[in-house]
């Protein structure tokens, strides 16, 4: 392996450390933003552990693709350097980009979904109210008839079924 290849692999590992720091920070921020009743928030450590495991597998995949599976001590050190770079230098910028992404992309999508849900629920309520208004005279007739005949039926058969012997 030449010096150029080693420098490139160190830069790639530092960049992967930077991305790992950003993904872990995003995961922690997202979990803290959830409500207390959310199952993901209750299992926050487990979710973070799964994310760490996936990122570790991704790191080994990067090592396998870039270096043919060859691992050296400088690789984890470069990755730790990337994580420290994220924490010390790039964290405010990534968080700003995340807030802008949430404000410009996520919130409008959620608003559109809520609006569609409101339209569907309102339409169903309107249809149900129309059906109830149309069926109101029939319901009154039915309940009067039913009440009259059920009372007779229940008195007659109650006496026969619950008769003392």
Helices and strands as residue ranges (DSSP letters): H 3-33, H 39-42, H 44-67, H 73-85, I 86-90, H 91-101, I 102-106, H 107-161
